[in-house]
């Protein structure tokens, strides 16, 4: 398999990897509680924008690709954050299956 060249020098954005650990209450509900797992360097590339209509309000969202060094502890439904911005991980891809880099398909919701 051909190795894909990714310039790690472009990983200039400091990101925080977070996992949702919900807090359940006595009535069966819960609150989201995000716990920091790690900090890592990556590159954020915007891909497309869109909106959904929910309860009469338009919710804007932007999809991105975030490239980082390979980590086995990143999973779908975790999120990457950067200074007040939250990117929900929708998919993961090792571009050349060498476990050197990881491309995360993410969605940033704007409220």
N, C-alpha and C positions, 0 to 999 in steps of 0.2 A: 504494500500500500504506500502511496506517495504521501510524504509528510507535508502538511500545509504550513506555509510560513505565516506566522502571526508575530508582529513586532511588539514584544512585551514592553518596550519603551513607551508605547502609547497608553499603557495602563496608568493614567494620571489621576483617576478619580477614586477617592477613598470611600468605600462602601461598608455598610454594616449588614451582616447576614442575621436575620431574625426569624424565630419560630414562634408560631401562635400556641400558647398554653392557656386555653380558656379557663376562666374561673366560674365554676358552676354555683348557682345559688339554690336556696331551699325550695324555690317554686319551679325549678326545672329550666330556668333561663341561664344565660351565661354572659359574661363580658369577655371581650378579646383582651388578652394580655400578651404582648409581644416581648419575647426574651432574646437578648443578644447572644448569638452563638459565636461569632467571629467578626473581625474586620479584615477587609481584603481590598486590593487594588484592582481596578477594572477600567474598561472603556465602554461608554454609553453611546449607542447610535440610535437616533430616532428613526422610526420606519413609517408609521402612518397614524392618522388621527381619526376619530369618529365620535359618535354620541349615541346614547340610548335614551329612550323616553321611559322614565320610571315614575309612576304616581303623578303624572302631569309635569314633571321636571326633567329637563335635559341633563344627563350626566355625561360629561365629556371624558374621553379616555384617549390615551396616547400609547401606542405600542413601541417598544424599543428592543434592541438586541444588546445585551451586556456581555462582554467577553472578559473572562478572568482566567487565572491559572486554574488547573483542574483541582477540584475538591470532591471527595466522595460523600461529604456530609450535606451537600445542597440537594434539596428535594422540591418537587412541585408543591405549591401552596405556601412555601416559605416566602419571605420577602427580603429585598435588598433596599436599604434606605440610604439617602444622601441629603443631609441638611434640610430636613422637612419634606423631602420627596419620598414617596413610597412606591416601590416597584414589586408587584406580585409576580412570582415565578410561575409561568404557565407551561414551560417545556425546557428541556435540557438537551444539549447536543455536543458530543465530542467530535470536532470537525474531521479529524483523521484517525480517530480511535487509538491514539498514542498516550492518552491520559496526561497530556501536557497542558491543554487549554480546554475551556468549557464555554460554550455559547449558551446563554440563558435567554429564552424568549420571555419577555415580561410585559406587563400592562401597568401603566401609571394612570390612576384615576384622579381626575381634577374635580374638586367639589367647590 
